């Protein structure tokens, strides 16, 4: 016997994806055979809230299967499968139901979120751009602090070798600054950028600035609060909002709060147990043995339970409200997995009270709807914590598709995201191909593997290898710009920058040599998102055609529908489509038949 169920089909599950608390939802199993369903057959809907006992509900018979309707009164994660007769019917490939042994049973997931949950509409449908501030653009010379090295060769090789003590100090700078970013806002606007995410800009010892020295001060090498205000103001004129990196799980050891080296005029927690910051940190043996992020002693971990630390972050004059008052658009939260749920809930309340439309983006590398971190199930997307996350699962799936030519992982990932995430989250997911923590996307597609950083420092592609890798970047970018969420360009990827892992993925933007071909392609994609904003803002994703190497899908709203194809195989496809269409990357007009040549892609809309 055969049954059909797929939660992404509204005929089977009346509400697609996650839904708000209080929702009434109907689940329907369909008999998928010509012969009548046996009269004696019964079915049960087995569901349970995460961590609680399973509840089997008898389903009532319908003309062509079984159905059950129930209301969900509590936020949280639920899981379910079906028991049909004595057999188990669970989640198979592409979320389709399939019979499977009880021992290997895979359940579907339901995410129930707070009914007041809403994410900022201004972010949806836009284009994001990530900048590593020291390496994007330099405007003038600003003072460099003691113990820091300033390169005079913009674009040179960052320091990467450890010192005599085996540590990489990350204390070399190229001098990129806030005024440099402001000078390039017209360039960013030409890419269609609407959101600018900056890696940390607060005072710190290192060039990455994840070792915060003073949360209330812009790093002097980057500029001043007035420079930030100018950046925010000029960006706003161009329809761009600024998102800042918030590093709240740890500080720097060289900070006014820890003050391990006595560089600040404060009494740091390292210096005295009487420090006002003492309860911010956990010392195993005072003062030299303390908790730190991943055991890195320059990054002492903060105790989020500390009342004084919470007041410092969440208070009326705290860190979050202080920078929101400067008109920023929100925060990206570094290592969100390390921040406990109660802390994230307080953070959201503080940010939204300061600006209800500010965005909160978490650094989460896995499925954020059901992530387990430190043996705890997280609640990121249940309405009280995050608006969005960095979409690493989609990044990996896009790269996998472009490298392998196989659609399976990409389709599975898309279905997982749509099934598990609230639609409000889905529409503002930070869709990345690379970040400051990953190799450059061009280098990934170049396919040259290196075994050491010394090898990474001297390895680059030939011109022919670069051209081949660029074609792969273009295909990946088409997916990144057209799938649900908001594409985020890592600075320089649009200019064909190469680079392996940190620090080679953090080199200076080359303003003297631009790749006009790739840059023009990204500008096209940005313009298409603007031209078809309604479809890309919150349009549904629907698969039109798929096989092992080719995918055709559409993004549709009540006002607009945009079609996309990616064919990463040697096969050629001819697909019947009714009407006349324009393919916008080439400008070609076609009628009634979509031709998908081998290794091609396209974005098209109906003209009549």
N, C-alpha and C positions, 0 to 999 in steps of 0.2 A: 504494500500500500504506500501511497505517496501523499504528502501534505505540503502545502506552501505557506511560508511565513517569512516576511522580511520587515523589520521595524522601520525601514526607510520608505516603505510603501504605506501610504495613509489608509489604504484598504485593509491593511493588517494591523497597524497601530495608529490610532486616530490622531495622535500628536507626534510629529516627527522630532527626533532628537530629545534633548532635555526639555523639561517643562516646569512651570512654577508650581509652588505649593498650592494645594486646593484643587488641582486640575482633575477633571473626570476623564479617564482614558479607557478606550475600548481596545481589546486585543482580539484579533480574529485569526483563526486557523482555517485554511481553505483545503478542502478535499480536491486533489488534483488528478483524479482518474475518471475515465468515462463511466465505469460501473458505479452503481450506487454505493454509498458509504454503508458498511455493515451496521445494522440496527443496534447490535449489542455493544458496539465500540463506544468507549467513553474517553474523555480528555480532562486533564486537570492543568490548571495554571499554577505553577509552583514558584513562589516569590518570597523574598525575605529582605529586610533592611540589613545593611552591612553590620555584621557581628551579631545578628539575632537569629532566632530560630526560623526555619522554613515553614511557610504556610501554603498548603495545597488547597486551591479553590476549584470546585467543580465548574466546568464550563458548560453552558447550555448549547444544545444542538441548534444549528441553523440549517437553512436549505442546502448549503454547500460546505458545511464544516462545523466549527465550534466558535463560541465567543464568550468573553467575560468582560465586565466593566467594573472599574473600581476607582476610588478617589484617593489621592495621596495627600495626607494631612501634615506630613513632616518633611522638612528638608533633609537631604542626605542622599546616599547611594543605595540603590536597590538592585537586586539581581533576579533573573527569572529564567525558567525553561519550561517545557511542556512535558507532561507524562501522558502519552497516548496509548491507551491499553496498558500493557506492561512494558512499553518501550519508552526510551528517553529521546526527546527531540530538542536539540540545542543549537547554538550559534556556530554555523559553518563558514565557509569561504564567502566573502563579500556580504556578511551578515545573514545569508540565506539559512533557513532552518534545515537541519538534517538529522537523521537518526544516528545515534552514536552510543557506544557502551557507557554505562554509568561511571565507570572508572576514569574515562577520558572526557566526561561531559564538560562542555564549555557553555557558560551561561551568557545571556545578553545583559546589558547594564541599563539602568535608568538613573539619570541624574535629576533630582528634584531640587530646585533652587528657590530662594526667597522671592515672593511675588513682587517685592519692591525693587528687585535687581534691574539696573539699567546701566548701560555703558554709553560713553560720550558719542553722540551722533556725528560730531565734527570730525572724528577720526576716520569714520567709515568711508570707504570709497577713495581715500587719499593715497599718497605715496610717502613713505618714510625714508629717512636718510640718516645713517649712523656715522658719527665723526669721533675719531680719537683725537682729542684737541691738540696735542703736541705735534701732530703730524699732518694736519690738513692744510693750513695756510698761516703764514707769518706776516704780520704787519707791524713793522718797527721792532726795536729791541727793548725788552723789559728786563729788570734786574733778576739775576739768578742767585739763589741762596747758596750758602756755604755747603760744601760737600757734594755739589752737583756739577756736572760737566755739560757745557754747551757746545754742540757741534756747530761748526761754521760752514759745513758743506750740506746745505739743504738737500735731502735725498740720499745722503750717504748711508752706510750700513750701521744700524743700531748695535750697541754693545750687547754681546750675548754670552761671552765666556765668563765663568765664575772667577772670583778673586782668589787670593792665596788661602782663604778660609773656606773655599768651596761654595760661596754664595754669589748669585747674580744680583747685583745691587739695584739694577733698573734706575740708575741715577744719572743717565745721559739724556739730554734734551736737545731738540731741534728748534724749539722756540715758537711753535704754532700757538696762536692765541685767539681770544674772543674777537678782537678787532679784525683779525684775518678772516674769521668765519663771516663776520658782518659784511666784509668786502665782497664775499663770494655768494651773497644771498641771491643775486640775480642769476648767477649760474645755477644755483639750486632750484630756483623758480622755473628755469628753462627745462628742468627734468620733471616738472610737475610736482615737486616736493611740497607737502603740506604739513609734515611733522619732522622736526629735526631732533634726533636723540643724540645727546652728547655723553660720552664717557665722563667720569668724574671731573669736576672743575674746582673742587674745594682744595684748600691748601693741603699739601702732602709732600712727603720726601721723594717719592718715586715718580717716574714719568707716566705710569698708568693711573696713579692717584687713588688706587683702591685701599691705600693705607692712610686714611684720612688723618690729617693733623689738626685741623680746625674746621668744624662743620659750618661755622658762621662767617667764614672768610673765603673769598675767591683766591685761588692760588696767584700770588703776585706775578708769576711768569705768564699767566693767562690774562691778567688785567685786574679790573676793579669791579665793584658792584655797579658803578656807572656804566662800565663797558658792557656788563650783562644787560642792564636796562636798555641800552642802545640796541643791543642785539635783539632783545625781545621786541622792542618797539619797531625796528626796521623789518624784522621777520613778519610781524603782525600785518604790516602794510602790504606784504606779499602773500598773505593768507597762510603763513607758516607759524606753527606753534612749537615751542621749545620744551622738550622733555629732558629732565636731568636724571642722572644716575644717583640713586640713594644707596649708600653702603652702610647699613645699620646693624649688621651682624658682628662686625669687628671694627676696630680703629687701627691706626698705626701705632707701633711702639714709640715712634717719634711723633708724639702728639701732646697737646696740652692736657689731655686726660690721663695718659699713661706716663708720658715724659721720662722715658727710660734713660735718655741721654742728657737731660737737663737743658734742652734747647729752648724750652718755653718758660715764661715767668710764672708758672702755676706750680702748685704742689700736686704732682701726679701720683697715680695709684702705685706706680712702681717705687716711688721715692719714700712713701710713708703710708702706714696703715691709717693715719689720721687724714688722709687726702679726702676731699669731698667726692672724689671719684672712686673711692676704694671698693664700694659695693657694685661697681660697674663690671668688675672682673673677678675671676676665680683663681686664686693662687693655691697651688698644691703645697708649695714650700716658698714662703715669701723671702725675697722678691723674684727669684730667678726661675722658678718653675710655675708656669701658669697655662691656662687653657688658651689655645690659639687656633685660628682657622687652618685646618688640615696640618696642624703641627708646625706651621711657619711662624717663627717667634717674632717676626716683624709685624704680625697681624694678630695681636691679642684679641680673643673673642670677648664679646660683650655679654653680660648677664641681662637678658631682656626682662627678667623679673624685677630688676632694680627699680624701685619707685622713683628715685632721682633721675635715672636714665630715661624712664618713660616720660617724666615731666619735661626733661630736656628735649625729647623728640616730639611729644604730643601736646605740650603745654601751649598756652596762649602766645607766649613768646618763644616757642620751641622752633626747632629746625624746620619742620615741614611747613608750618604757617609762615615762617620768615621768608622762605623762598617763593612760596605761592603768592605772597604779597608783591613780589616783583613781576608777577604776570606770567609765570611759566605755565605750561599746559599740563604738567603732571610729572610723575616719577616712574622710572624703571627701577625695580628693586633687585639689587644684586643678591645672589644666592638666596632666593626666596625660600628654598627648602630648609635653610638654617633658621628661619624666623618662625617661631611657634604661632599656632592659629590665633591665640588670644592677642598676640602682638599685631598680627596682620589685621584683625578685626578693629583694634584700636586705631591702627594706621589708616584704614579706610574711613572710619568715622571722622578722624581728624582732617584728612584731605578733603572729603566730600563736604564737611562743614565749612572748610575754607573756600572751596570752589566745587560746587556740585557737578560741574562738567570737567573737572580735572581727571586725567586718566591714570590708572595704576597698572603697570605692566610687570609681571614677575619673571625672573629668570628661572624657568623650569624646563628641563631637557626632555621630559617624558610626557606621556598622556597626563595632563594636569587634572583631569577629572577624577582620577582614581589613584593618584600617586601615593606611594607609601614611602615616607622618609623617616629614618631612625625608628622604625617599627610602628610608626603612627600613620594612619590613613589621613591624608590632608583634605582640607575643605575649600581649596582655592576658588572653585567655581560654583559654590553653593549660595552666592549672593552677598556674602559679608566680607569678602577679602579682595580678590583681584578682578580687574576688568578684562585683562588680556595676559597672554604669556608669549614668550619667544617660541615660535613654532618649529622646534627642532625635529619632531617627527615628520613634518611635511618636507623640511629641508632634506632629510635623509632619503625620503621617498622620491623626491624630484631628482636628486643626484643619482640614486639607484636606477631610476628609469633611464636617464640620459646615458649613463655608463653601460647599462646592460641591454637596453632596448626592450625590456620586459615591463608591461604595465601592471603586473600583479601587485607589487608592494605599494605603488602609487594609489591604485584603486582601493586597496584594503585600508590604507591610511586615511584617505578621504572619507570613506564610509565610517571609519571609527570616529573621526572628528565630528562628522555630522550627527552621528548617533549619540555620542557621549557629551558633547558640549552644548551649553545654551546658545541659541542663535545670536543673542547679543554679544557673546564672547566670540563666536565664530567669525562675525563680521568685522571684528577689530583685532584678530590674531596678528601678531608680528611675524610676517612670513619672510624668513631669511634664507639666503644661500651661503652666507658667510658672516662672521663677526670677528671681533678682536681676539676671540678664543679659538678660532678655527683657521685652517689654511685658506688662502685666497681661492675663490671658486675657479678662476682661470688655471691656477696651479693644480687644483684637484683634477680638472679635466685634461690637464697636460699629461698626467699619468706617470710622471717621473718620481719614483720613490727614493727617499734619502734615509740613510741609517743614522745620521748624526747631525747636530746643528752646524758643525764645521762644513759638512757636505751641503746642507741647506743654504749656507751663506754664499756658496759659489755656483749653485746649480740654477740654470735658467733654460728657457725653451729656445729652440731655433725659430726662425721666422715662420717656417712651414708648420711647426708644432703649435705656435701661437695661433695661427690662422685656423687650424683644425679645432683647437680648444675654444676659440672664440665662437665658432659655429655651435658648439655644445652649450656655451654660456647663453647664447641667444635662445636656444630651445628651452633651456631651464628658466630663463627670464620670462618667456611667454607664459609658462605655467605659473611662475611666481606672481605675475601681474594679473592673472585672470582667475585664479582659484580663490575660494572664500578667504577673506582676511585682507590685510593691507601689506603690500610688498615693502620690504626694507632693504635699501641698497647700502651695502657697506662701502664707505667712502673709497673711491678709486676703482671699484669693481667695474663701473661704467667706463673707465679709462684703461681697461685691460691691465691692471696692476697684477704682478706676480708676488708670491710670497708663501713660504711654508708656515709652520707654527710660530707663535710668539717667540721672538719679536719681529720675525720677518713678514708677518701679515700686518704689521703696524708701521710700515715704512712711510716716508713722506709722499704726499700727492705730488705728481710730476706735472706742474702747471706749464712747463716749457714744451712738453711733448704730449699732445692729446691724440687719442685714437678716435678720429672723427667718425669712422664707420660704426664702432660699437657705441660711442656716445650718441650718435644720431639714432641708433636703434632704441636705446633707452629713452631718448626724448620722444620717439614715436609711441612707445608703450605708455609713457606718462601722459601724453596728449590723449591717447585712447581712453585712459581711465577718466580723464576730465570730460571728454566728449560723451562717454556713456556712463556717467557717474551713477545714475539710478540703478543700472544693472549691476555695477560692481560694488555699490554701497551696501546693499542688502539683498541682492538678487539670489534666488534659489539656485543651487547647483543641480543640474540634471544630466545624466549620462545619456547620450544619443546613440553612440556606437562604441564598442570596444572589442578588441581581440588582444592577442598576446603582445602586439607591437604598436598598435594604433589606438588612439583615444579621441573621440569627438564628444564634446560636451557643450552645454549652454549655461549662461548665467542670465536669469530672467527676473524682471520685476513687472509690476502692473504697467509700467510705462515703456520699458525697453527690454529687448532680448539680444544678447550677443552670443555668437557661436565661436567655438575654438576647436582647432584640431592640432594634434601632434602625432606625427607618424615617424617613429624612430626605428623603422625596419626597412629592409630592401624591397618590400612589397609595395605595389601601387594600388590605390583604392579609388573606386568610383562609386559614389554614394548618391542616391536619389534624394533631392531636396526640392520641394515645390516652391517656385517663385524665382525672383531675380535678386541677386545678392552682390554686395561689394566686399572684397577682401581688402582690408585696410592697410596691411603692411606693404602690399604691392600695388594697390589701387585698381586691381583687376575686377571686372564685372563678369559674373557668370549666372547662368539660368538653369534651373532644374537638375543640375548634376554637379556635385562637389568632387573635384579631382584632387586626390591627396598623393602627390608623388612620394617616392621613397625619401626618407630623412628630411621631412618638411614640416612646416607648421603654418598656421594662419589664423586670423581673427576676422570674422565676417558678420555682417548684419544684412537683414532683408531691406531692399530698397522699394519693392512693390510686390 
